[in-house]
């Protein structure tokens, strides 16, 4: 890959502010997940308490995904025609939908 090129070609990178916000949120998720692991070390942990915390982590991850997706749509999808790579962008989105 040439210098200055991301996986998707020159200029197609995650917005730095979004990247930092996603990173900050994921650090929080990591802490939350470590807390769940500590909960599970307790023989008296209640199932519902664990499930609530797992649901909270899943929600936080969904928010990170939505943040990154919104950035992608605004910065890359809406400009795909101008770059001439709309077919590739559509294929990427279809591939992404397989994981939802």
C-alpha positions as CSV (number, residue, x, y, z in Angstrom):
1,X,0.0,0.0,0.0
2,X,1.4,3.4,-1.0
3,X,2.2,6.0,1.6
4,X,-0.9,8.0,2.5
5,X,-3.3,5.4,1.2
6,X,-5.8,3.6,3.5
7,X,-7.3,0.2,2.7
8,X,-9.8,1.9,0.5
9,X,-7.7,4.3,-1.4
10,X,-6.3,7.7,-0.9
11,X,-8.2,10.0,1.5
12,X,-10.7,7.4,2.7
13,X,-10.1,7.4,6.4
14,X,-12.1,7.6,9.5
15,X,-12.6,11.2,10.6
16,X,-10.0,11.9,13.4
17,X,-12.7,13.3,15.8
18,X,-14.9,10.2,15.3
19,X,-11.9,7.9,15.7
20,X,-11.0,9.5,19.0
21,X,-14.7,9.4,20.2
22,X,-14.9,5.7,19.2
23,X,-11.6,5.0,21.0
24,X,-12.8,6.8,24.1
25,X,-16.1,4.9,24.1
26,X,-14.3,1.6,23.6
27,X,-12.0,2.2,26.5
28,X,-15.1,2.6,28.6
29,X,-16.5,-0.6,27.2
30,X,-13.2,-2.3,28.1
31,X,-13.6,-1.1,31.7
32,X,-17.2,-2.2,31.8
33,X,-16.3,-5.7,30.4
34,X,-13.5,-6.0,33.0
35,X,-16.2,-5.2,35.6
36,X,-18.4,-8.0,34.3
37,X,-15.5,-10.4,34.5
38,X,-14.9,-9.5,38.1
39,X,-18.6,-10.0,38.8
40,X,-18.3,-13.5,37.3
41,X,-15.6,-14.4,39.8
42,X,-18.2,-14.1,42.6
43,X,-19.9,-17.5,43.3
44,X,-23.0,-15.6,44.4
45,X,-23.4,-13.4,41.3
46,X,-27.0,-13.2,40.1
47,X,-27.8,-14.1,36.4
48,X,-29.9,-11.0,35.8
49,X,-27.3,-8.7,37.1
50,X,-24.8,-10.1,34.6
51,X,-27.3,-10.0,31.8
52,X,-28.0,-6.3,32.5
53,X,-24.3,-5.5,32.3
54,X,-23.8,-7.5,29.2
55,X,-26.8,-5.6,27.6
56,X,-25.2,-2.3,28.6
57,X,-21.9,-3.3,26.9
58,X,-23.8,-4.4,23.8
59,X,-25.6,-1.0,23.7
60,X,-22.3,0.8,24.1
61,X,-20.8,-1.2,21.2
62,X,-23.9,-0.4,19.1
63,X,-23.3,3.3,19.7
64,X,-19.7,3.0,18.6
65,X,-20.8,1.2,15.4
66,X,-23.5,3.8,14.7
67,X,-21.0,6.6,15.2
68,X,-18.5,5.1,12.8
69,X,-21.3,4.2,10.3
70,X,-22.7,7.7,10.3
71,X,-19.2,9.1,9.6
72,X,-18.7,6.6,6.8
73,X,-22.0,7.5,5.2
74,X,-21.4,11.3,5.5
75,X,-17.7,11.3,4.4
76,X,-17.5,8.4,1.9
77,X,-20.8,7.1,0.7
78,X,-22.3,10.4,-0.3
79,X,-19.1,11.3,-2.3
80,X,-18.6,7.9,-4.0
81,X,-20.1,9.0,-7.3
82,X,-17.7,12.0,-7.4
83,X,-14.7,9.6,-6.9
84,X,-16.1,7.1,-9.3
85,X,-16.1,4.2,-6.8
86,X,-19.8,3.9,-6.0
87,X,-19.8,0.2,-7.0
88,X,-17.1,-0.6,-4.5
89,X,-18.8,1.4,-1.8
90,X,-22.1,-0.4,-2.4
91,X,-20.3,-3.7,-2.2
92,X,-18.7,-2.7,1.1
93,X,-22.0,-1.8,2.6
94,X,-23.6,-5.0,1.4
95,X,-20.8,-6.9,3.0
96,X,-21.2,-5.0,6.2
97,X,-24.9,-5.8,6.3
98,X,-24.0,-9.5,6.6
99,X,-22.7,-8.9,10.1
100,X,-25.8,-7.1,11.5
